[in-house]
């Protein structure tokens, strides 16, 4: 990781340790896979704690002192085996509860960044291929496919970026049993007949490059149409 990110994470750990009963702190996602882009990629963290924590004023204050790209879920050690459990999470500038998905758990076993305490392999039960594939198929059908019913959200960068990348990554995991980076997903999208100008737009935004001129409405229509068709094809071929 780059020096500034390393310093930021060291400071976060220093502030977190006296505040919560910390057992371990791990990073996953692009930081672990080698595709991390400073200032553009999320900093995805998992804090394992000995007992439940609440969003105290101090904990909120700590997190507001960091970029909104820093996200952290707090998992009680005894709840690590429970795939359905929802955990206190800081993301997008607020606290809420959500599960730690099988994809995140597989990332933590495949390419973790260990910041404090024991490694994921020592604490976190592995995720089977069946559990991983079942989650991905359900996520595509019950979440992403439903989100293609509307149009307005596809005018936003985040939906375009995540929609296309999620479809590509899901397909590889379902067919080959491996996780791929966002960079690999962007390369794969061409083989999936994704609209080239939309893919170029995503790549430019992620890597700070010069992108194509593409109106938001046109981009939204192309992205939404592709994601819907690609999910339906994946569900038919991989279910």
C-alpha positions in Angstrom: 0.0 0.0 0.0 1.1 3.6 -0.4 2.7 5.5 2.4 -0.2 7.9 3.0 -2.7 5.0 3.2 -0.4 3.1 5.6 -0.2 6.1 7.9 -4.0 6.6 7.8 -4.6 3.0 8.8 -2.0 3.2 11.5 -3.7 6.3 13.0 -7.1 4.6 12.7 -5.8 1.5 14.6 -4.2 3.8 17.3 -7.5 5.5 17.9 -9.6 2.4 17.7 -7.7 0.2 20.2 -8.6 2.2 23.4 -12.2 2.7 22.2 -13.4 -0.9 21.5 -12.4 -4.4 22.7 -10.4 -5.0 19.6 -9.3 -8.6 18.8 -8.2 -8.1 15.2 -8.3 -5.5 12.4 -8.2 -6.6 8.7 -8.5 -5.0 5.4 -10.0 -6.7 2.3 -11.1 -5.7 -1.2 -8.9 -3.8 -3.6 -6.2 -3.1 -0.9 -5.7 -6.8 -0.5 -6.0 -7.7 -4.2 -3.4 -5.2 -5.4 -5.9 -3.0 -7.3 -6.2 -0.2 -4.7 -6.3 3.3 -6.1 -5.5 6.0 -3.4 -8.3 8.5 -3.1 -10.6 6.5 -5.4 -10.9 3.0 -3.9 -12.9 2.2 -0.7 -10.8 1.3 2.3 -12.8 -1.8 3.4 -12.0 -2.9 7.0 -13.2 -5.6 9.4 -12.7 -5.1 13.1 -13.2 -8.3 15.2 -14.2 -7.3 18.8 -14.6 -9.4 21.9 -18.0 -8.0 22.8 -20.7 -5.9 21.1 -19.9 -2.2 20.5 -22.4 0.6 20.2 -22.1 3.8 18.1 -20.9 6.0 21.0 -20.2 9.7 20.5 -16.4 8.9 20.6 -16.7 6.1 17.9 -18.7 8.5 15.7 -16.1 11.2 16.2 -13.3 8.9 15.3 -14.9 7.9 12.0 -15.8 11.4 11.0 -12.1 12.2 11.2 -11.4 9.9 8.2 -12.4 10.0 4.5 -15.8 8.7 3.6 -14.1 6.0 1.6 -13.1 4.3 4.9 -15.7 1.6 5.8 -15.5 -0.7 8.8 -17.7 -3.5 10.1 -17.4 -4.6 13.8 -17.9 -8.3 14.2 -18.2 -9.9 17.7 -15.8 -12.8 17.8 -18.6 -15.3 18.7 -20.6 -14.2 15.7 -17.9 -14.9 13.1 -19.4 -18.2 12.0 -22.9 -16.7 11.4 -23.3 -15.7 7.8 -26.7 -14.1 8.4 -25.7 -12.0 11.4 -25.8 -8.2 10.9 -22.9 -6.2 12.3 -22.5 -2.6 13.3 -20.9 -0.9 10.2 -19.6 2.5 9.5 -20.0 3.4 5.8 -21.1 6.4 3.7 -20.8 8.7 6.7 -23.1 6.8 9.2 -23.5 3.7 11.3 -26.0 1.0 10.4 -26.1 -2.8 10.6 -25.4 -5.2 7.7 -24.0 -8.8 7.2 -20.4 -9.5 6.2 -21.1 -11.3 3.0 -19.6 -14.6 1.8 -17.7 -12.7 -0.9 -16.0 -10.5 1.8 -15.3 -13.6 3.8 -13.7 -15.3 0.8 -11.6 -12.2 0.1 -10.4 -12.3 3.7 -9.2 -15.8 3.2 -7.7 -15.2 -0.3 -5.9 -11.9 0.1 -6.2 -10.3 3.5 -4.3 -7.4 4.9 -3.6 -8.0 8.5 -3.4 -4.8 10.5 -3.7 -6.1 14.0 -4.2 -9.3 15.9 -4.6 -12.8 14.5 -5.0 -13.6 10.8 -8.4 -14.3 9.3 -7.5 -17.9 8.8 -7.2 -18.3 12.6 -10.6 -16.8 13.5 -12.9 -16.7 10.5 -14.5 -20.0 9.3 -14.0 -20.6 5.6 -16.8 -20.1 3.1 -17.7 -23.1 0.9 -18.1 -22.8 -2.8 -21.8 -23.7 -2.4 -22.3 -20.9 0.1 -20.4 -18.4 -2.1 -22.3 -19.3 -5.2 -25.7 -19.3 -3.5 -25.1 -15.8 -2.2 -23.9 -14.5 -5.6 -26.9 -15.9 -7.5 -29.3 -14.6 -4.9 -27.6 -11.2 -4.9 -27.9 -10.9 -8.7 -31.5 -12.0 -8.8 -33.0 -10.4 -5.7 -30.9 -7.2 -5.5 -29.2 -6.2 -8.8 -31.9 -7.4 -11.2 -34.5 -5.6 -9.2 -32.5 -2.4 -9.3 -32.6 -2.4 -13.1 -36.4 -1.8 -12.9 -35.8 1.9 -12.2 -33.8 4.4 -14.3 -32.9 7.4 -12.0 -30.2 5.5 -10.0 -28.4 4.6 -13.2 -27.7 8.3 -13.8 -25.2 8.1 -10.8 -21.6 7.0 -11.2 -21.7 4.5 -8.4 -24.5 2.5 -9.9 -22.9 2.3 -13.3 -19.5 1.4 -11.9 -20.7 -1.2 -9.4 -23.4 -2.7 -11.7 -21.1 -3.6 -14.6 -18.2 -4.7 -12.4 -20.4 -6.8 -10.1 -21.8 -8.7 -13.1 -18.4 -9.5 -14.5 -16.9 -10.6 -11.2 -19.9 -12.7 -10.4 -19.7 -14.5 -13.7 -16.1 -15.5 -13.2 -16.6 -16.7 -9.6 -19.6 -18.8 -10.6 -17.9 -20.3 -13.6 -14.3 -20.6 -12.3 -14.6 -20.5 -8.6 -12.1 -17.6 -8.2 -12.3 -13.9 -7.3 -11.1 -11.2 -9.7 -10.1 -7.6 -9.3 -12.1 -4.7 -10.6 -9.3 -4.2 -13.2 -9.8 -7.7 -14.4 -13.5 -7.2 -14.5 -13.2 -4.2 -16.7 -11.1 -6.2 -19.1 -13.6 -9.0 -19.1 -16.6 -6.7 -19.8 -15.5 -6.4 -23.5 -15.8 -10.2 -23.9 -19.3 -9.9 -22.4 -20.3 -7.4 -25.1 -20.7 -4.5 -22.6 -21.0 -1.1 -24.2 -17.4 0.0 -24.9 -17.9 3.7 -24.1 -19.5 2.9 -20.7 -16.6 0.6 -19.8 -14.1 3.3 -20.9 -16.0 5.8 -18.8 -15.7 3.6 -15.7 -12.0 2.9 -16.3 -11.2 6.6 -16.7 -12.9 7.4 -13.5 -11.3 4.6 -11.5 -7.8 5.2 -12.8 -7.8 9.0 -13.3 -7.6 8.8 -17.1 -9.2 10.8 -19.9 -12.6 9.4 -20.5 -15.0 9.5 -23.4 -17.7 12.2 -23.7 -20.9 10.3 -22.9 -24.2 12.0 -21.7 -25.5 10.7 -18.4 -28.9 9.7 -19.8 -27.3 7.8 -22.6 -24.8 6.1 -20.3 -27.6 5.2 -17.8 -29.7 3.6 -20.6 -26.7 1.6 -21.9 -25.5 0.5 -18.5 -29.0 -0.5 -17.2 -29.8 -2.5 -20.3 -26.5 -4.3 -20.3 -26.7 -5.2 -16.6 -30.2 -6.5 -16.9 -29.4 -8.7 -19.9 -26.1 -9.9 -18.4 -27.7 -10.9 -15.1 -30.5 -12.8 -16.9 -27.9 -14.6 -19.0 -25.8 -15.5 -16.0 -28.7 -16.8 -14.0 -29.7 -19.0 -16.9 -26.2 -20.3 -17.5 -24.8 -20.6 -14.0 -27.7 -21.4 -11.7 
